[in-house]
Amino acid sequence: MSEGDPHIHVERSVPQVGGASRGVIVSTFGLVPESPSVVTTGCGLRVPFAMTSPRPESVTCLPCREHAHREYLGFADQVERLGRMPGAPVSGDRAVEVARWARDLARRFAG
C-alpha cells in the first residue's frame, strides 16, 4: 500500500464494482457484502477503499483514469455483442442503452 499517496483512484475491475453489483448480490442472496478495506487499483497500487471513486470527476490518478476509460469502452463492446445474440438475457435496445452509458463514462474518464 502506498503511504502518503494523495490521489483518488479507481478499482481495477471498474464496471463490476459499486452499488449496482452490491444490489445484485443483496437481491440474489439476501446478503450484504462488506466493502473491502484495501483494493487494487487500475494503476496497480493497493490503496484504502476510501481513496477510490467510481465518479470520473473525483479520480485524480491519471493511469487510473486511462484504465477506467479502456475498461468502460471494452464493457460497452461486450454488452453490444451480448445484445445481438439470440436468446440474450438483455434486449438489443437495453444493450444499446447500457453501451451508451458505458461509453459516456469512458469519455468522462478520458476528459
N, C-alpha and C positions, 0 to 999 in steps of 0.2 A: 504494500500500500504506500502511496506517495505522501510523505509528510509535507504539509505546507502548500499543497497544490491549490491555487486559488480558483481554478477553472471549474465550470459546471460541465458535466459530461453527459453522454447518453449510454444506456446499457448496450452491450454487444448485440443482443437479439432484439433489435428495436421494434419491428412490427408485432412481435409476440408478447411484449411486456405491457404493463399498465393495467388500468382499471377494467378494460374490456376483458382481458384474459382472466383476471381475478373474478369477474362477474360470471364467466362461463364455468369456472371451477365451482363457484358457490351454487349456481343454478343446477349444475350436473350432479355434484356430490354432496351438497349441503355443508361443505367445509369452507372455512375462511382461511386461505393460506396467509402465512406471515410474510411480510416483506423481509428480504434478506438484509443483514446489516452491512455487508460488503458485497459489491458486484464488480464484474469485469466489464470494462467499458469498450466502446468502439475503437479507442486508440490503444487498447491493450493494458491499461492500468487497472489496478484493483483499488476502488475508492469506496468510501461510505455511500450507501444508497442515497442518503440525504444530499450528496453532491452530484446527483443526476437529475435530469429532467427530460420528459418527452416533448416539451414545448421548444420548437426551434428558436424562438426569441430569447430563451433563457440559456441556451447552450453556448458557452464561450470557448470551448476547446475546438480548434479548427479541425484536427484529424477526426474527432468525433462527429462533427457536422458533416464532413465528407463521407464518413462511414454511413451515417444515417441517410444521406442523400442516395447513395448507392443501394442501400438496403430497401428503402421505400420504392425506388424505381423497379428493383427486382421483384418485390412483393406485388406491385401493380401488374407487371407482366404475368406473374403466376396466376393472379386472380382472373385476369382476362382469359388466359388459356383455359382455366378451370370452367369459366362461364360458357365457353364454346363447346365443352364436352357433352355428349349425350348422357342424360341422367345425372348431370352435375347437381350437387347439393345446393348450388346457388344459381339463380336465374341469370340469363345473359344481361338483362337490364341492371340487376343488382350488382353483378360483377363489374359492369362499366362504371357504375356509381362508386363502388369501393376503389376501383383503379384510379378514378379521377381524384378521389380523396387522397390516396397514397401519393399520386404524382404532385398534388398540391403541397403536401407535406415535404416531399423531396425538394420541390422548388424553394420552399421556405428555408430548408436547411442549407441549400446552395446559396441563397441570397446573401 
